[in-house]
Amino acid sequence: MATHKFCSVVFLSCAPLGALAQGLVGGITTEAIRTSQLDTVQTDAVGILSPAQSGIPQEFWGDSDVATLARLVAPFHEGALPRINALWQRIVLSEVDPPRNVSKKGALLLARVDYLINAGALEQAEALLDRAGQHTPALFRRAFDVGLLAGRAQFACAAMLRNPSLSPDYKARVFCLARANDWSAAALTLTTAKVLGQISEDDEELLARFLDPELFEESEAPPPPVPLNALDFTMREALALPRSGRALPLAFLHGDLHSQTGWRNQVLATERLVRSGAIPPDRLITLYQDGEPAASGGIWVRISAVQKLIEAIENDDAEAVSAALPDAYRSLRAVGLEFALSGLAADALRDMELTPEAAAIRYRLWLVQSDYADLTFDYEPQDSAEAFLQAIAQAQPLQNPKNDIEAAVMAAFNGTTLDVSAVTDARQGRFGEAILRSTTDLIASRYADPLAVEACLSALLLAGMEDDARQIALAVLLQKAQQI
C-alpha cells in the first residue's frame, strides 16, 4: 500500500528511531541528534524539533512557573482528538527557550518525557532522552523503562551495568545481571538486597521466579502488582504470567505489535496506539488486511469494512467505493479511529467520482489532513455546516453560525473578548501554560463547552499558531457533528 499523507498529520514518528533522529519526523526534515552533557545545555530547552520545524514559538513558556507547566504537560488525555495529540507531541519535542523563572532545573524535561511515555510514544521518548543524555537518576530511570517496554532490554541493561551509580534499584540490578547470564552475581545481589531489607517480599518472589522458574512450576502465579511498572511487566511477560483484566497502559502495548502476537491482539494494541498518536495510522490500515475476520461483531466489523473498502479501491470501482466508504467510516468512528482513513481519502480517493454521501465523508477526511486547505480548495459546500467548515479551511471570514460551538469558533477568529485565565496568560506571553490549560479544559468538556472552545482557539491565535487553531476548530466541529 502506498504511504499516505496523513502520516505527517498526527504523528511525529513514522519511521524507526534512526530516521527519527536523523531523517524525517512527521514529514519534517530534522538535523542529526547531538548529544552533550546536561551541564552544557539548558536542560528544559532540550528538544529534537526547532521552532521552525514544530511551529512552536521560541519563547513558548514565557515566565510561567515550572512546576505548573510540568503538572500540565505530563498527563496523556485519553479523550483528546488526534489534532490535539499531534499538537501536544510537537510541544514536548520542541527545542524552545526554557521558562524564564526556573525553580527546579530539568523538571519540565522530565514531564515532557513522561507525556510521551504516558501516550505510548516510546520511539519519540527515546529520541528525546538520547538528545538530552541520561546523566541523572531520573532521566536514566525513564530511559531504562523505555528500553524495556520497547523490547530492547539488552541495551537498557548494558547501559545500566555500565553506570551502576545511576542504577534504579536492586531489583533492576538483579534483572540485568540475569539478562547478562551472570546468574551467580544476580543471586548474590538478590540475597544481599534481602539481608539489607532493600527489597519487598513480592519483588523477591518475582525475581526468584525469574532466576529459576522451575522451582515455581507448581506454585500459583502471583497477581500483577498495582500499579504495574515496566520491570515487573517485562519479567511477568518473560515468565508467561497472566495479565490482569485491566487495560494495559499505552506504553506497555508495544510488545503486542509483533507478528508472534495473535492478530486480534495486534490490532487492538495498534488501534490504541494509533488513537494516542504514538504510531502512524497507515500501520493500522495495513494490519487490517493481514487476515480474515474470525467472527462477527466488534473488532471484526471494522476489519471487514476496511477490507471491503481497500478491495474496492484496488479494483478502481467507484460504485463499490461509494458503498464501502460510509460503512468503513462509521465503523471506525464508533471507536474514534475514522481519521485513519484520511490518507486513503487524500490519495487513492482524491479524484474518484463518488456518490454525494461518500463525497461528503471524503471531504471530512480531507479536513483532518495537514494540507486540508489545498485538498478542499475547489470543494463546493453542500449545506451550511460544510460552508462554515470550508470558511475555516480556506481562511475566509466566518459568518452565520448555526450553533453555540460555531459562534465560539467565530468569536475566537474575530478576536476574542473573553476575560479568562487562558486568554490573559496568552496575552502576557505565557503561551504554553495558556494552551495546555485551555486544551485540557476543552478535552474535559468533551468539546461541548463554547467557552472552552473559544478560550483554546484564542490562546493558539494569540501565540501566532493560526494553523493549529484552524485544525483544532475543524476537528472540534467534526467531532460534534451528529450526522454524516
RAUR-V570939 format. One line per field, one symbol per residue. burial: 1 if it has 24 or more other C-alpha atoms within 12 Angstrom, else 0. A space follows every 10 residues. Layout:
burial->???
This chain:
burial->0001111111 1111101011 1001111101 0010000100 0111111111 1011111111 1111111111 1111111111 1111111111 1111111110 0100111111 1111111111 1111111111 1111110011 1111111111 1110011111 1000011111 1111111110 0000011011 0010000010 0011111111 1000000000 0001000011 1111111110 1010000111 1111111000 0011011111 1111111111 1111111110 0010000011 1111111111 0110000101 1111111111 1110011111 1111111111 0101000111 1111111111 1110110010 0000111111 1111100100 0000111111 1110010100 1111111011 1111111111 1110001111 1111111111 1111111111 1111111111 0001
